[in-house]
Amino acid sequence: MDGLNDYRTARVAEVFADFQTLQYYIAAAPVHPQNEDDYYTEGWAALRQCSIDGQHILNCAADVTVPQAHGGEEEQSKAELRQILLDSYSRRHEARKIYLRQSAAQRWVEYREAVLQGQRPNSTNRQQLRDCDAQLRRDLSQITDEFVYEELRTTDMNMHRWLAEDPSLMTVRLWVQARPQIT
């Protein structure tokens, strides 16, 4: 018995609340353009993929295989809280990554609309639209697991949260890999 289960419980609640907030924003983002001709453009395709990914991370089953701890009820609670933390932490990580990709795609929509100014793509704005697409690809390429993990960790530290038992990036990746995408 280490007396830290209250900290573990609070940490799980914080991480889960973060995940819920991110999931709300992911679900609220648009996935269909006003003009059907834009449906297959890069930004709108990215927004639809974010919606699918957000639904997947919400719906994937929790890992309920908790190791049997020796040492009584408090040790069993400790093992269960650690497992729940891994699950919620990994979901929050993936949701944050989806949210950042979604934000990049929404910026792309705004930039594209500013270039088009109510018109349709044509030879005079083609290069500017290509530049928008290239910027989207650059933005998306910068949203790595390492970036997301460090960003969340920094935010948690700045909020003075208890981080002593947070899972490593490798553990988060293993959790995600164990939940194959069904698309």
C-alpha positions in Angstrom: 0.0 0.0 0.0 1.6 3.2 -1.1 -1.3 5.6 -0.2 -1.4 7.1 -3.8 -4.8 5.8 -4.9 -6.4 9.2 -4.3 -3.8 10.8 -6.7 -4.4 8.0 -9.2 -8.2 8.6 -9.1 -7.8 12.3 -9.5 -5.4 11.8 -12.5 -7.8 9.4 -14.2 -10.6 12.0 -13.8 -8.5 14.8 -15.2 -7.4 12.8 -18.2 -10.8 11.5 -18.9 -12.3 15.0 -18.7 -9.7 16.2 -21.2 -10.7 13.4 -23.5 -14.4 14.2 -23.2 -13.7 17.8 -24.1 -11.6 16.9 -27.1 -14.2 14.4 -28.3 -16.9 17.1 -28.1 -14.9 19.4 -30.4 -14.1 16.5 -32.8 -17.7 15.6 -33.1 -18.8 19.2 -33.7 -16.5 19.9 -36.7 -18.0 20.0 -40.2 -17.4 17.1 -42.5 -19.3 18.2 -45.6 -18.5 21.3 -47.7 -21.2 23.7 -48.8 -20.2 23.1 -52.4 -20.3 19.4 -53.5 -17.4 20.0 -55.9 -15.1 20.4 -52.9 -16.0 17.1 -51.3 -12.8 15.3 -52.5 -10.4 18.1 -51.8 -7.6 17.5 -49.3 -8.9 19.5 -46.4 -12.4 18.1 -46.6 -11.1 14.6 -46.9 -8.9 15.2 -43.8 -11.9 16.5 -41.9 -14.0 13.4 -42.7 -11.1 11.2 -41.7 -10.8 13.0 -38.4 -14.5 12.4 -37.7 -14.0 8.7 -38.5 -10.9 8.5 -36.3 -12.7 10.3 -33.5 -15.6 7.9 -33.6 -13.2 5.0 -33.6 -11.2 6.1 -30.5 -14.5 6.7 -28.7 -16.0 3.3 -29.7 -13.0 1.0 -29.3 -13.4 -1.3 -26.3 -11.6 -0.7 -23.1 -9.0 -3.2 -22.0 -10.6 -4.9 -19.1 -7.9 -7.3 -18.4 -6.6 -6.0 -15.2 -3.7 -8.0 -13.6 -4.6 -9.6 -10.3 -2.6 -7.8 -7.6 -1.4 -9.4 -4.4 -1.6 -7.4 -1.2 -5.3 -6.8 -0.7 -8.0 -4.5 -1.9 -5.9 -1.3 -2.1 -3.3 -3.0 -4.3 -6.1 -4.3 -6.5 -7.5 -0.8 -6.8 -4.0 0.5 -7.6 -3.7 -2.0 -10.5 -7.2 -1.2 -11.8 -6.5 2.6 -11.6 -3.2 2.2 -13.5 -5.1 0.3 -16.2 -7.8 2.9 -16.4 -5.2 5.6 -16.6 -3.5 3.9 -19.5 -6.8 3.6 -21.4 -7.9 7.2 -20.8 -4.4 8.6 -21.3 -4.1 6.8 -24.7 -7.6 7.9 -25.8 -6.7 11.5 -24.8 -3.5 11.3 -26.8 -5.2 10.1 -29.9 -8.1 12.6 -29.5 -5.6 15.4 -29.2 -3.8 14.3 -32.3 -7.1 14.1 -34.2 -8.1 17.5 -32.9 -4.8 19.1 -34.1 -5.3 17.5 -37.5 -8.8 18.7 -37.6 -7.7 22.2 -36.7 -5.2 22.2 -39.5 -7.9 21.1 -42.0 -10.3 23.8 -40.7 -7.5 26.4 -41.3 -7.2 25.0 -44.8 -10.9 25.6 -45.3 -10.6 29.2 -44.2 -7.6 29.9 -46.3 -9.3 28.2 -49.3 -12.4 30.3 -48.9 -10.3 33.5 -48.6 -8.5 32.6 -51.9 -11.8 31.7 -53.7 -13.8 34.7 -52.3 -17.0 33.0 -53.3 -15.8 32.0 -56.7 -14.8 28.5 -58.0 -11.2 27.3 -58.6 -9.8 28.7 -61.9 -6.5 29.4 -63.6 -6.0 32.7 -61.7 -6.3 31.1 -58.2 -4.9 27.7 -59.0 -1.4 28.4 -57.6 -2.8 29.9 -54.4 -5.0 26.8 -53.9 -2.0 24.5 -54.4 -0.2 26.6 -51.8 -3.1 26.0 -49.4 -2.9 22.3 -50.1 0.9 22.3 -49.5 0.5 24.2 -46.3 -2.1 21.6 -45.1 0.3 18.8 -45.8 3.1 20.5 -43.9 0.8 21.2 -41.0 -0.4 17.6 -40.9 3.2 16.2 -41.1 4.2 18.2 -38.0 1.5 16.5 -35.9 3.5 13.5 -34.7 3.0 11.3 -31.7 6.1 12.8 -30.1 4.8 16.3 -30.6 1.4 15.5 -29.1 2.8 13.6 -26.2 5.2 16.4 -25.2 2.5 19.1 -25.7 0.1 17.2 -23.4 2.8 16.6 -20.9 3.8 20.2 -20.8 0.2 21.3 -20.4 -0.3 18.9 -17.6 2.9 20.1 -15.9 1.8 23.7 -16.2 -1.5 22.8 -14.6 0.5 21.2 -11.7 -1.1 17.8 -12.3 0.3 14.6 -10.8 2.3 12.9 -13.5 4.2 10.2 -11.6 2.5 7.2 -13.2 1.7 8.6 -16.6 2.3 6.0 -19.3 5.3 6.4 -21.6 4.9 7.3 -25.3 5.8 3.7 -26.2 3.1 2.4 -23.9 0.6 4.7 -25.5 1.6 3.6 -29.0 1.2 -0.1 -28.0 -2.2 0.6 -26.7 -3.2 2.3 -29.9 -1.7 -0.4 -32.1 -3.8 -3.0 -30.2 -6.9 -1.3 -31.4 -7.0 -1.7 -35.2 -8.8 0.9 -37.3 -12.0 -0.5 -38.9 -12.5 1.7 -41.9 
